[in-house]
Amino acid sequence: MLHLPDASRRRLIAGLSAALVAAAGAHAALAAKKEAKPPPPPPEKKTGAVEDLMREHGVLRRVLLVYRQTAGQLRGGAKIDPKPLRDAAQLFRNFGENYHERMLEQAYVFPTLRKAESPAAALVPTLVGQHDRGREITEYIRNVTGKGAIGDPEAFARALEAFDVMYQNHAAREDTIVFPAWKQSLSDKQLREMSETFEDIEHREFGKDGFEDALKQVAAVEDALGLADLAQFTAAAPPHV
């Protein structure tokens, strides 16, 4: 048996006790870490009504960029597969014209501006007229691309470019004048209710997240036509002056 002075024995016992306590604490911490559940994911952030309208414009503008690029390629003599263009036109018809324009803008946004006697309401007749003209051009694109070949490339290119110019100006006025005026005419409570109403309409119309589905569709069109790589649209450096 090892004989130690009392002081040494007390120090040894104290050291062993401290080591045991530390080991027990580490074991408990490790066990607690294993048993701890991961934190729940953060709640999904709601999209406001105005943001909803503007991001839908983003999808439609991507269709128009497809039209613009296609027009230039046709004028250069390129052979274009009409199927992706028909898919693009069908997306614009379903998501843009039937849903975004008729069910949201013409059913809720424009009437509210008229009722509030907003100065932005002066644009409404022109905007509705452009909705109607857009439907005519979309139908023309669907008819041409449904024949399996583009019979008159120059006429088709002109229609694509005209649609692009009209809608880019149309959407820009809505984003910077109409939608802000509509938001201003609603109370916070009314705006929240509109956000919920728009979401309900989207789910009723598409049975799922219509925006996410539209994004996938336009991306598929871009991919089919070789337009998916954003880097190809980077502008060249300007000439030296």
Protein Blocks (a to p, Z undefined) as FASTA:
>chain_A
ZZddfklmmmmmmmmmmmmmmmmmmmmmmmmmmmpccddddddddddfklmmmmmmmmmm
mmmmmmmmmmmmmmnopacdfklmmmmmmmmmmmmmmmmmmmmmmmmmmmmmmmnopakl
mmmmmmmmmmmmmmmmmmmmmmmmmnopafblmlmmmmmmmmmmmmmmmmmmmmmmmmmm
mmmmpcfklmmmmmmmmmmmmmmmnopafklmmmmmmmmmmmmnopmbmklmpccddddZ
Z
